[in-house]
Amino acid sequence: CALKIASAGLQQPMMFGLLEKRRLYFWDIESSNVEEDKKYHKKVLGYVSFVTWFFLVASVFTCCSYVLQPIVLRRKVLGFNTYIPENISYYVMAVYEFYAMSLVCTGVLAFDLSVAYFLCLISIQWKSLNTEIKNILDGNIDTLEDKKLFKTKTIRCVEHHNFLKRYIKDYNKSLSMGLLAYILIFVMSNCLNLFIVSNGPEVREVVRCILYQFNLANEFILTYAVPAQFLSIEKSS
């Protein structure tokens, strides 16, 4: 979480630049008359909406489960099984742990969901570009006006194609530290959980390790892999 927040802070000028370029140069798909573009736009943004609500509900459920755990078990326990020193109040540790967990959830999810959203927006632009190129190639050139229109549309498509390539390059640079953080967390947690499981712990601890790794992999797939696949398919078309 710290690396992702640091990445967003260090790359803030570039991120603001990307937002400004999106506002100025992205094609307006909502006002497009092409039905294929509208369907793809609805499909991709529908996926982003699903992922956002999925992780929002999951985060609220997780936070509530940690808050209610002492009430359900009727004893003073912490969600992360944190050691409670004798000179520190249990309630202070509980508030601190809940605050840390909330910060991690909001920081990590905000970063990951913004990544998914931007990747989907870029894939929509590529889809629109591919559709426009296909329409140009399928059109007939019979008159001088048709030739001029063909030339104008071709130049527009070439310029947008070059812009999208530069945009993706800058976007990858802005995400470099955040992606590195995710890979480090994934690898280190895998090693740590394998070590815990290899020592033959209780079944509850094994289930906890499996669920943690599953959730980590699930978040990576839904917020990184699937949106990146949308972009890869349209970019290679």
Secondary structure, 3 states (H helix, E strand, C coil): CHHHHHHHHHCHHHHHHHHHHHHHHCCCCCCCCCHHHHHHHHHHHHHHHHHHHHHHHHHHHHHHHHHHHHHHHCCCCCCCCCCCCCCCCHHHHHHHHHHHHHHHHHHHHHHHHHHHHHHHHHHHHHHHHHHHHHHHHHCCCCCHHHHHHHHHHHHHHHHHHHHHHHHHHHHHHHHHHHHHHHHHHHHHHHHHHHHHHHCCCCHHHHHHHHHHHHHHHHHHHHHHHHHHHHHHHHHHC
